[in-house]
Amino acid sequence: MAGAVAGCVGGLATPLIAPRFQAAARAWPYACGGALLGAALGWRLDWPTLWPWLVVLVAGLPLCAIDLAVHRLPDVIVLPATALAALSAWSPRALAGGAVLATGYAVLAVLPRSGLGFGDVKLAGLLGVALAALGRPALVWGTVLAFGLGGVVALALLVTRRARRDTQLPFGPTMLAGALLAALLG
């Protein structure tokens, strides 16, 4: 129940938050999707590991809307969410997971033509905390699924000619989707 409520609240807050970053979002898809994801997380996870995922869900919904619209993951959302997730998951394993994933993404972001921005690096810290709270396999699978989903989305856009090879695509939504899938299936 707490997951569904948190997801619905995050979804309803999305159209209020997104316009502050030049993005538009409708309430009902985000509220319904958030409630369903939250209910699934609440069903799948126990209380101690659920808390960081509720933070990811509430912060992730507006982050998706903003990244899809303007290719940006605002620090004002990501950084407090990371701190709150770290506090709620308070374990050395979760903190180390966030640091490791953020460091890995930072290395990738500085490579030429990587396409990753430092908003993605900061989001990786948040997702690393939540994934590592579930264990090392979830951290690995969440990362693999993010890149796999990103590749599938890019390929679909290329095939349908909605994007070209040099088109910048937002990676935050696929990072969030990969992490959520790892949490739900792991």
PAGUMI-995234 format. One record per residue: residue in three letters; y negated, z negated, x negated of N, C-alpha, C, CB in turn. Coordinates in steps of 0.02 Angstrom, whole numbers, always signed. Last residue first. Glycine has a CB too. Layout:
BEGIN
[r ALA; [Y; Z; X]; [Y; Z; X]; [Y; Z; X]; [Y; Z; X]],
...
END
This chain:
BEGIN
[r GLY; [+472; +478; -728]; [+501; +445; -786]; [+544; +388; -772]; [+450; +423; -830]],
[r LEU; [+405; +533; -622]; [+473; +556; -634]; [+510; +516; -688]; [+472; +629; -654]],
[r LEU; [+280; +470; -621]; [+320; +472; -560]; [+393; +491; -572]; [+289; +522; -512]],
[r ALA; [+233; +483; -751]; [+238; +417; -721]; [+284; +417; -660]; [+168; +392; -701]],
[r ALA; [+235; +622; -766]; [+277; +581; -810]; [+286; +511; -781]; [+245; +576; -880]],
[r LEU; [+140; +656; -668]; [+210; +678; -661]; [+257; +636; -705]; [+217; +751; -680]],
[r LEU; [+26; +599; -727]; [+51; +574; -663]; [+123; +595; -650]; [+6; +600; -606]],
[r ALA; [+16; +679; -844]; [+26; +606; -849]; [+54; +578; -784]; [-40; +572; -867]],
[r GLY; [-3; +806; -787]; [+54; +793; -830]; [+69; +719; -836]; [+42; +822; -899]],
[r ALA; [-125; +784; -718]; [-65; +802; -681]; [-2; +789; -722]; [-68; +875; -661]],
[r LEU; [-212; +755; -826]; [-200; +705; -774]; [-137; +720; -736]; [-259; +702; -726]],
[r MET; [-205; +879; -892]; [-188; +817; -927]; [-171; +762; -877]; [-247; +794; -973]],
[r THR; [-253; +963; -794]; [-183; +969; -813]; [-160; +909; -854]; [-171; +1034; -852]],
[r PRO; [-388; +917; -785]; [-343; +913; -727]; [-269; +920; -746]; [-362; +966; -678]],
[r GLY; [-434; +942; -923]; [-429; +875; -894]; [-382; +871; -834]; [-497; +850; -874]],
[r PHE; [-457; +1072; -956]; [-392; +1044; -973]; [-381; +975; -942]; [-383; +1041; -1048]],
[r PRO; [-533; +1218; -895]; [-535; +1145; -899]; [-464; +1118; -910]; [-565; +1114; -835]],
[r LEU; [-547; +1361; -1001]; [-516; +1330; -942]; [-520; +1254; -949]; [-442; +1353; -934]],
[r GLN; [-638; +1499; -1052]; [-629; +1427; -1061]; [-602; +1397; -996]; [-696; +1392; -1081]],
[r THR; [-573; +1656; -1094]; [-601; +1614; -1041]; [-586; +1540; -1056]; [-572; +1634; -972]],
[r ASP; [-512; +1744; -1179]; [-566; +1703; -1206]; [-600; +1658; -1154]; [-619; +1748; -1237]],
[r ARG; [-418; +1810; -1102]; [-394; +1768; -1158]; [-449; +1723; -1185]; [-369; +1812; -1214]],
[r ARG; [-477; +1787; -931]; [-461; +1828; -990]; [-439; +1781; -1046]; [-522; +1872; -1013]],
[r ALA; [-435; +1766; -757]; [-461; +1741; -822]; [-441; +1791; -876]; [-433; +1670; -838]],
[r ARG; [-382; +1828; -655]; [-437; +1783; -638]; [-467; +1751; -700]; [-413; +1728; -590]],
[r ARG; [-269; +1908; -664]; [-334; +1934; -688]; [-394; +1892; -664]; [-342; +2006; -665]],
[r THR; [-146; +1857; -644]; [-184; +1876; -583]; [-254; +1902; -599]; [-189; +1817; -537]],
[r VAL; [-114; +1829; -776]; [-75; +1878; -740]; [-112; +1902; -678]; [-7; +1849; -719]],
[r LEU; [-207; +1727; -806]; [-207; +1790; -844]; [-172; +1845; -804]; [-174; +1781; -912]],
[r LEU; [-169; +1627; -718]; [-236; +1655; -713]; [-242; +1721; -750]; [-288; +1606; -739]],
[r ALA; [-39; +1601; -765]; [-49; +1625; -696]; [-118; +1656; -687]; [-41; +1566; -646]],
[r LEU; [-70; +1555; -894]; [-31; +1616; -885]; [-40; +1644; -815]; [+43; +1602; -898]],
[r ALA; [-139; +1437; -863]; [-172; +1491; -901]; [-135; +1557; -891]; [-175; +1473; -976]],
[r VAL; [-37; +1365; -798]; [-99; +1382; -762]; [-135; +1439; -797]; [-146; +1320; -758]],
[r VAL; [+55; +1354; -903]; [+75; +1388; -841]; [+12; +1409; -802]; [+119; +1341; -797]],
[r GLY; [-19; +1279; -996]; [+4; +1347; -1012]; [+23; +1386; -951]; [+64; +1343; -1059]],
[r GLY; [-37; +1160; -925]; [-95; +1199; -946]; [-77; +1271; -963]; [-129; +1167; -1007]],
[r LEU; [+96; +1119; -916]; [+59; +1138; -855]; [-3; +1179; -872]; [+39; +1075; -815]],
[r GLY; [+118; +1094; -1055]; [+158; +1141; -1018]; [+124; +1165; -954]; [+225; +1111; -1000]],
[r PHE; [+24; +994; -1083]; [+18; +1059; -1116]; [+59; +1113; -1081]; [+40; +1053; -1189]],
[r ALA; [+74; +895; -994]; [+4; +917; -992]; [-4; +986; -1023]; [-42; +866; -1027]],
[r LEU; [+207; +877; -1036]; [+193; +906; -970]; [+121; +930; -964]; [+208; +855; -916]],
[r VAL; [+185; +817; -1161]; [+219; +881; -1157]; [+204; +915; -1090]; [+295; +872; -1166]],
[r THR; [+122; +696; -1120]; [+88; +743; -1165]; [+118; +813; -1159]; [+91; +718; -1238]],
[r GLY; [+221; +638; -1041]; [+154; +650; -1013]; [+115; +701; -1055]; [+115; +585; -1008]],
[r TRP; [+325; +625; -1134]; [+331; +672; -1078]; [+264; +687; -1046]; [+378; +643; -1025]],
[r VAL; [+271; +527; -1221]; [+291; +593; -1246]; [+293; +643; -1189]; [+360; +589; -1281]],
[r LEU; [+252; +421; -1132]; [+196; +446; -1173]; [+211; +516; -1197]; [+182; +399; -1232]],
[r ALA; [+381; +400; -1085]; [+329; +421; -1038]; [+269; +450; -1075]; [+306; +363; -993]],
[r PRO; [+445; +354; -1203]; [+465; +418; -1172]; [+412; +444; -1123]; [+531; +409; -1135]],
[r ARG; [+374; +229; -1228]; [+366; +287; -1272]; [+388; +353; -1239]; [+404; +276; -1336]],
[r GLY; [+308; +151; -1077]; [+355; +160; -1133]; [+343; +224; -1171]; [+426; +159; -1107]],
[r LEU; [+210; +117; -989]; [+276; +133; -961]; [+330; +141; -1015]; [+273; +196; -919]],
[r ALA; [+104; +105; -1070]; [+123; +45; -1032]; [+192; +55; -1000]; [+71; +29; -978]],
[r ALA; [+86; +235; -1110]; [+121; +190; -1156]; [+139; +124; -1122]; [+77; +175; -1217]],
[r LEU; [+11; +283; -1000]; [+78; +309; -1014]; [+118; +261; -1058]; [+74; +377; -1046]],
[r ALA; [-108; +209; -1010]; [-67; +204; -950]; [+5; +228; -963]; [-98; +245; -892]],
[r VAL; [-153; +247; -1139]; [-144; +176; -1121]; [-96; +170; -1062]; [-213; +144; -1104]],
[r GLY; [-160; +386; -1126]; [-114; +356; -1174]; [-101; +283; -1159]; [-140; +364; -1244]],
[r LEU; [-264; +403; -1036]; [-196; +420; -1015]; [-144; +390; -1062]; [-188; +495; -1011]],
[r LEU; [-372; +359; -1118]; [-357; +327; -1053]; [-285; +340; -1033]; [-405; +354; -999]],
[r GLY; [-361; +451; -1225]; [-357; +378; -1236]; [-339; +341; -1173]; [-423; +353; -1264]],
[r ALA; [-381; +571; -1159]; [-315; +558; -1189]; [-307; +484; -1205]; [-305; +600; -1253]],
[r LEU; [-516; +562; -1132]; [-469; +556; -1076]; [-398; +543; -1102]; [-469; +621; -1034]],
[r LYS; [-561; +586; -1262]; [-572; +520; -1231]; [-526; +509; -1171]; [-646; +513; -1210]],
[r VAL; [-519; +719; -1277]; [-496; +668; -1324]; [-504; +598; -1293]; [-536; +672; -1390]],
[r ASP; [-591; +782; -1176]; [-518; +781; -1172]; [-489; +727; -1218]; [-489; +850; -1191]],
[r GLY; [-716; +765; -1231]; [-702; +733; -1167]; [-627; +729; -1156]; [-735; +772; -1109]],
[r PHE; [-711; +846; -1340]; [-703; +775; -1352]; [-700; +735; -1287]; [-760; +749; -1395]],
[r GLY; [-606; +988; -1298]; [-670; +955; -1311]; [-658; +881; -1321]; [-718; +966; -1253]],
[r LEU; [-506; +1123; -1351]; [-510; +1054; -1328]; [-579; +1026; -1345]; [-455; +1011; -1359]],
[r GLY; [-507; +1246; -1411]; [-526; +1243; -1341]; [-530; +1172; -1313]; [-479; +1283; -1300]],
[r SER; [-475; +1286; -1539]; [-426; +1246; -1502]; [-443; +1245; -1428]; [-423; +1176; -1530]],
[r ARG; [-545; +1359; -1636]; [-525; +1392; -1574]; [-474; +1353; -1533]; [-496; +1460; -1589]],
[r PRO; [-499; +1254; -1771]; [-536; +1312; -1747]; [-504; +1342; -1684]; [-542; +1365; -1802]],
[r LEU; [-478; +1080; -1735]; [-450; +1142; -1759]; [-491; +1201; -1731]; [-375; +1149; -1739]],
[r VAL; [-525; +969; -1671]; [-564; +994; -1728]; [-536; +1058; -1758]; [-568; +941; -1782]],
[r ALA; [-429; +943; -1574]; [-496; +964; -1553]; [-537; +993; -1611]; [-534; +906; -1522]],
[r LEU; [-317; +894; -1642]; [-314; +960; -1611]; [-384; +987; -1595]; [-272; +958; -1548]],
[r VAL; [-368; +769; -1677]; [-347; +815; -1729]; [-344; +886; -1702]; [-278; +795; -1758]],
[r ALA; [-387; +717; -1549]; [-445; +726; -1593]; [-428; +775; -1649]; [-469; +659; -1622]],
[r TYR; [-256; +706; -1503]; [-301; +754; -1470]; [-362; +768; -1514]; [-322; +728; -1401]],
[r GLY; [-213; +603; -1590]; [-181; +668; -1589]; [-224; +722; -1558]; [-115; +664; -1551]],
[r THR; [-300; +500; -1550]; [-303; +526; -1618]; [-270; +595; -1622]; [-269; +477; -1666]],
[r ALA; [-258; +479; -1418]; [-327; +501; -1431]; [-334; +530; -1501]; [-376; +442; -1422]],
[r LEU; [-126; +436; -1444]; [-138; +498; -1406]; [-209; +524; -1417]; [-126; +486; -1331]],
[r VAL; [-150; +317; -1518]; [-111; +372; -1546]; [-125; +438; -1510]; [-36; +356; -1542]],
[r ALA; [-225; +238; -1428]; [-253; +257; -1493]; [-216; +317; -1523]; [-251; +198; -1542]],
[r GLY; [-135; +224; -1322]; [-200; +255; -1311]; [-231; +279; -1376]; [-247; +206; -1277]],
[r GLY; [-31; +158; -1390]; [-20; +223; -1359]; [-85; +260; -1346]; [+18; +215; -1294]],
[r ALA; [-92; +37; -1424]; [-71; +83; -1477]; [-60; +153; -1449]; [-7; +58; -1512]],
[r LEU; [-108; -17; -1296]; [-167; -3; -1337]; [-150; +46; -1393]; [-194; -68; -1366]],
[r ALA; [+27; -29; -1258]; [-18; +13; -1219]; [-80; +32; -1261]; [-39; -22; -1155]],
[r ARG; [+76; -118; -1356]; [+106; -52; -1349]; [+59; -5; -1311]; [+173; -57; -1311]],
[r PRO; [+3; -236; -1336]; [-8; -197; -1397]; [+20; -126; -1392]; [+25; -233; -1456]],
[r SER; [-67; -247; -1173]; [-8; -254; -1216]; [-22; -213; -1279]; [+58; -231; -1180]],
[r TRP; [-145; -245; -1033]; [-150; -283; -1095]; [-83; -294; -1130]; [-181; -350; -1081]],
[r ALA; [-179; -167; -931]; [-112; -156; -960]; [-101; -201; -1020]; [-103; -84; -979]],
[r SER; [-308; -204; -902]; [-257; -216; -851]; [-186; -208; -878]; [-267; -169; -792]],
[r LEU; [-376; -166; -1018]; [-375; -236; -998]; [-319; -250; -948]; [-442; -256; -968]],
[r ALA; [-355; -28; -1014]; [-330; -66; -1072]; [-326; -141; -1054]; [-376; -55; -1133]],
[r ALA; [-421; +3; -896]; [-349; +15; -901]; [-319; -25; -958]; [-333; +90; -910]],
[r LEU; [-552; -30; -936]; [-520; -65; -880]; [-444; -57; -881]; [-549; -41; -813]],
[r ALA; [-573; +63; -1039]; [-577; -9; -1053]; [-542; -49; -998]; [-651; -31; -1058]],
[r THR; [-559; +182; -966]; [-514; +168; -1022]; [-514; +93; -1038]; [-534; +208; -1084]],
[r ALA; [-666; +171; -878]; [-598; +173; -851]; [-547; +157; -906]; [-583; +242; -820]],
[r PRO; [-776; +176; -965]; [-761; +114; -929]; [-691; +113; -899]; [-812; +104; -872]],
[r LEU; [-750; +314; -1013]; [-750; +255; -1058]; [-740; +189; -1021]; [-815; +253; -1096]],
[r VAL; [-757; +402; -900]; [-697; +396; -941]; [-696; +331; -981]; [-693; +456; -989]],
[r ILE; [-886; +391; -843]; [-827; +377; -803]; [-767; +361; -848]; [-810; +438; -757]],
[r VAL; [-974; +417; -944]; [-991; +362; -899]; [-933; +345; -851]; [-1054; +379; -858]],
[r ASP; [-928; +533; -1003]; [-914; +469; -1035]; [-925; +410; -988]; [-957; +460; -1097]],
[r PRO; [-864; +664; -901]; [-919; +619; -919]; [-896; +552; -948]; [-962; +607; -860]],
[r LEU; [-804; +806; -942]; [-773; +742; -925]; [-822; +687; -947]; [-702; +733; -959]],
[r ARG; [-828; +973; -890]; [-854; +914; -921]; [-816; +852; -897]; [-930; +907; -908]],
[r HIS; [-834; +1096; -817]; [-799; +1089; -882]; [-826; +1030; -922]; [-806; +1154; -923]],
[r VAL; [-881; +1102; -688]; [-930; +1111; -743]; [-900; +1101; -812]; [-987; +1062; -734]],
[r ALA; [-769; +1103; -598]; [-832; +1135; -582]; [-875; +1150; -643]; [-871; +1092; -534]],
[r LEU; [-663; +1035; -658]; [-651; +1101; -628]; [-716; +1139; -617]; [-613; +1094; -563]],
[r ASP; [-728; +916; -693]; [-703; +961; -746]; [-690; +1031; -718]; [-640; +933; -777]],
[r ILE; [-756; +862; -565]; [-810; +878; -612]; [-787; +927; -665]; [-836; +813; -646]],
[r ALA; [-628; +846; -509]; [-679; +885; -475]; [-734; +907; -523]; [-709; +845; -416]],
[r CYS; [-569; +760; -607]; [-541; +827; -592]; [-594; +871; -560]; [-480; +820; -545]],
[r LEU; [-650; +647; -596]; [-648; +684; -659]; [-620; +754; -649]; [-606; +646; -711]],
[r PRO; [-622; +599; -467]; [-687; +631; -480]; [-688; +669; -546]; [-741; +578; -481]],
[r LEU; [-482; +564; -500]; [-500; +609; -445]; [-570; +639; -455]; [-497; +572; -379]],
[r GLY; [-479; +471; -607]; [-456; +540; -616]; [-476; +588; -561]; [-382; +540; -621]],
[r ALA; [-517; +347; -563]; [-562; +383; -608]; [-543; +457; -612]; [-561; +352; -678]],
[r VAL; [-406; +318; -481]; [-475; +312; -454]; [-524; +350; -498]; [-496; +238; -448]],
[r LEU; [-298; +339; -572]; [-304; +376; -509]; [-376; +376; -483]; [-257; +346; -457]],
[r VAL; [-321; +248; -675]; [-316; +320; -691]; [-327; +361; -627]; [-247; +338; -722]],
[r VAL; [-313; +130; -600]; [-375; +148; -635]; [-376; +222; -650]; [-384; +107; -700]],
[r LEU; [-181; +137; -564]; [-231; +137; -511]; [-299; +155; -540]; [-234; +69; -475]],
[r TRP; [-123; +125; -690]; [-118; +189; -654]; [-166; +193; -595]; [-46; +199; -630]],
[r PRO; [-144; -7; -725]; [-179; +45; -762]; [-176; +114; -727]; [-150; +51; -832]],
[r TRP; [-61; -67; -616]; [-133; -77; -623]; [-167; -23; -664]; [-146; -143; -653]],
[r LEU; [+78; -45; -630]; [+40; -7; -580]; [-35; -11; -592]; [+55; -32; -510]],
[r THR; [+138; -132; -715]; [+124; -65; -740]; [+84; -23; -691]; [+189; -30; -757]],
[r PRO; [+145; -250; -635]; [+109; -250; -699]; [+93; -180; -725]; [+150; -287; -751]],
[r TRP; [+215; -202; -512]; [+146; -225; -515]; [+114; -223; -584]; [+142; -293; -488]],
[r ASP; [+311; -48; -538]; [+304; -119; -521]; [+232; -141; -534]; [+355; -163; -561]],
[r LEU; [+313; +117; -465]; [+298; +70; -519]; [+295; -2; -494]; [+233; +88; -553]],
[r ARG; [+343; +192; -346]; [+381; +203; -408]; [+373; +147; -460]; [+360; +268; -439]],
[r TRP; [+254; +155; -246]; [+326; +154; -232]; [+367; +155; -297]; [+345; +213; -188]],
[r GLY; [+132; +177; -309]; [+150; +110; -286]; [+224; +102; -271]; [+110; +93; -224]],
[r LEU; [+141; +316; -328]; [+138; +271; -386]; [+157; +200; -367]; [+67; +272; -418]],
[r ALA; [+140; +356; -193]; [+197; +372; -236]; [+199; +327; -298]; [+195; +446; -257]],
[r ALA; [+13; +310; -155]; [+73; +283; -121]; [+135; +297; -164]; [+82; +314; -51]],
[r GLY; [-67; +388; -239]; [-67; +315; -245]; [-6; +283; -213]; [-129; +287; -214]],
[r LEU; [-39; +516; -189]; [-22; +499; -259]; [-19; +423; -269]; [-73; +529; -307]],
[r LEU; [-90; +499; -58]; [-20; +516; -69]; [+2; +499; -140]; [-9; +591; -56]],
[r ALA; [-225; +469; -85]; [-183; +421; -48]; [-109; +435; -59]; [-200; +424; +27]],
[r GLY; [-265; +586; -152]; [-266; +521; -186]; [-223; +470; -151]; [-337; +496; -190]],
[r GLY; [-250; +681; -50]; [-211; +686; -111]; [-208; +620; -149]; [-240; +740; -157]],
[r CYS; [-346; +628; +40]; [-276; +635; +60]; [-231; +639; -2]; [-266; +698; +103]],
[r ALA; [-463; +631; -40]; [-441; +568; -8]; [-367; +572; +11]; [-484; +553; +54]],
[r TYR; [-471; +766; -76]; [-465; +715; -128]; [-440; +649; -99]; [-532; +705; -163]],
[r PRO; [-483; +830; +48]; [-427; +846; +3]; [-416; +792; -50]; [-438; +914; -30]],
[r TRP; [-599; +759; +107]; [-532; +754; +135]; [-477; +776; +88]; [-528; +794; +197]],
[r ALA; [-721; +783; +34]; [-688; +717; +35]; [-615; +721; +55]; [-724; +671; +82]],
[r ARG; [-756; +911; -82]; [-747; +889; -13]; [-706; +825; -13]; [-712; +944; +29]],
[r ALA; [-877; +928; -209]; [-808; +912; -190]; [-808; +891; -117]; [-778; +857; -235]],
[r ALA; [-971; +997; -343]; [-963; +984; -271]; [-890; +971; -257]; [-990; +1044; -228]],
[r ALA; [-1073; +954; -482]; [-1009; +976; -455]; [-1007; +958; -380]; [-948; +944; -493]],
[r GLN; [-1174; +895; -558]; [-1180; +965; -537]; [-1113; +993; -513]; [-1208; +1007; -593]],
[r PHE; [-1154; +760; -566]; [-1137; +800; -625]; [-1135; +875; -608]; [-1070; +777; -654]],
[r ARG; [-1179; +709; -444]; [-1220; +683; -499]; [-1208; +721; -564]; [-1206; +609; -510]],
[r PRO; [-1078; +763; -364]; [-1143; +796; -366]; [-1190; +770; -421]; [-1177; +788; -299]],
[r ALA; [-967; +668; -388]; [-968; +735; -418]; [-1037; +768; -418]; [-920; +780; -380]],
[r ILE; [-985; +550; -310]; [-994; +549; -383]; [-1005; +619; -411]; [-934; +517; -416]],
[r LEU; [-958; +584; -179]; [-1020; +547; -194]; [-1036; +549; -268]; [-1013; +474; -170]],
[r PRO; [-836; +646; -180]; [-894; +687; -161]; [-961; +650; -170]; [-888; +707; -89]],
[r THR; [-758; +529; -230]; [-767; +591; -268]; [-826; +633; -246]; [-704; +632; -264]],
[r ALA; [-736; +428; -142]; [-792; +420; -188]; [-807; +485; -225]; [-778; +364; -238]],
[r LEU; [-620; +468; -79]; [-682; +465; -39]; [-744; +458; -84]; [-679; +407; +10]],
[r GLY; [-531; +455; -188]; [-543; +520; -157]; [-606; +522; -116]; [-485; +539; -113]],
[r GLY; [-535; +317; -210]; [-555; +364; -263]; [-571; +433; -235]; [-500; +369; -316]],
[r VAL; [-484; +275; -86]; [-552; +255; -106]; [-578; +302; -161]; [-552; +182; -131]],
[r CYS; [-356; +331; -93]; [-401; +351; -40]; [-473; +334; -58]; [-382; +318; +27]],
[r GLY; [-304; +260; -203]; [-310; +333; -204]; [-358; +359; -152]; [-243; +364; -194]],
[r ALA; [-308; +128; -152]; [-346; +146; -212]; [-356; +222; -217]; [-311; +121; -275]],
[r VAL; [-218; +142; -44]; [-288; +122; -32]; [-331; +142; -92]; [-292; +46; -20]],
[r ALA; [-100; +175; -111]; [-128; +222; -62]; [-201; +206; -49]; [-89; +219; +3]],
[r GLY; [-83; +60; -190]; [-91; +125; -221]; [-123; +175; -173]; [-24; +151; -245]],
[r ALA; [-63; -40; -96]; [-122; -44; -140]; [-136; +23; -172]; [-113; -98; -193]],
[r MET; [+60; +0; -41]; [+0; +0; +0]; [-63; +0; -43]; [+0; -60; +46]],
END
